[in-house]
Amino acid sequence: MDLDFNKNEDHNKMLLSELRRKFAQVALGGGKKRIEKLHEKGKMTARERIDYLLDNAEEAIEIGAFAGDGMYEEHGGCPSGGVVVKIGYVQGRQVIVVANDATVKAGAWFPITGKKNLRAQEISIENRLPIIYLVDSAGVYLPLQDEIFPDKEHFGRIFRNNAVMSSMGITQIAAVMGSCVAGGAYLPIMSDEALIVDKTGSIFLAGSYLVKAAIGETIDNETLGGATTHCEISGVTDYKAKDDKDALDKIKKIFDKIGASDIAGYNRVAAKKPELDPEGLFGALPRERNAQYDMMELINRLVDADSFEAYKDGYGQTLITGYARMDGWAVGIVANQRKIVKTKKGEMQFGGVIYSDSADKATRFIANCNQKKIPLVFLQDVTGFMVGSKSEHGGIIKDGAKMVNAVSNSVVPKFTVIIGNSYGAGNYAMCGKAYDPRLIVAWPTAELAVMSGNSAAKVLMQIEKASLEKSGKKLTEEEEKALFAKTKDRYDKQVSPYYAASRIWTDAIIDPRDTRKWISMGIEAANHAPITKDFNLGVIQT
């Protein structure tokens, strides 16, 4: 290995260390003291509940671990959005589990909590994946109620989805393991079956204090809405559990008897290890954002050995398209080539840029994958589409629109991995969050924005300079540098993968070596949902 490889490796492993450090922090939820208080009440934490429920906690993947990161600091923060979401296995069946974290503001719903819960339900709906709710929540966080209560994608949408998912035949099981109040009380009761833990679980539309204030009745919460009340008097819940573990064991028994689901039938054979060691991903990926490298080296460290078959290899070379396998699953790969390439006409094309010919190639390849029922994997390291008079006269907008059209109308499941840059319309064409990937993840090296921090700072500084000059003020060289640095620093924070993950623009920031696991589990989930419509590009400019 050369010196440059070693420097890349050191740089990228430092980013991975930062990822692990930040995850360890958010995994504590509201902190050690609140975890201890929960344990004193005989309750498990959200993460402990999920790990106990799953067949093997190590086989699970976590959605939205960094939701809320750096947000709501004036309210004390909201680690992981106050809710833990994982895809794993219960009694051998793949499921998605949603557990309120009672150590974060008693499990109250912040705006990002609602968004994360809706994302979990979206994954369940798209993949017809059974969902388990472990409820322990004080309801809407009142200081921010206007941002979580009334809109289409707010709190109420959760219960609407409960009803829609029930009509679709998607299994929903809820266990009330703590508070479940007000509107939130509908979630477990709109599930197929509901459990409640004796003495710690409670369900009511209004607690004892509000009941006293509203109608003058004096009653304690346990009598009002505890396990005995709802299992023996109201009939609201179906099972009474003596403690958290008993409730989780009952869920396991329920899942042990559920029948098999229909499958989409995606192709899978015995998995092979990649041709090149995945450990080398850290050294193969350059530490500089604008450096050129061969994306095929990364691909050969991700896909099963001897499985990659290039499509139109010599045409549209700034995009790599080809068939391969990941963990045995057949996939179609669309990846940005990051090295400078030379066309047969002798023209040089910049790596990471989408040209007309590469957009045309990708459109045809996506159509082929849809015809063959092959899931698509997008590997993003893109700075955007080529600009300039030659590209505009050559119809870059038209060719780019064709690619966006194909991505938008694709009916096979899509998965997106943001390896490096994800800028501008390149994010869209390469299946960004707006284009419904079943899962979208980022490596610690990722950046998401309209453009790079450096480019944005130059543009914003020019605008600021022009505005100041109109008012008769001219910046000195030192002032220009200071303004540029300030602008770039602010923009760099917004392009960070953690900024994107905190807002659930991505589902996770992952160790690059876990990419195969995420894609494999994602396709397994998608295989629960047979394709029900045909691929149709509609009207496009030819």
Disulfide bonds with the S-S distance in Angstrom:
none
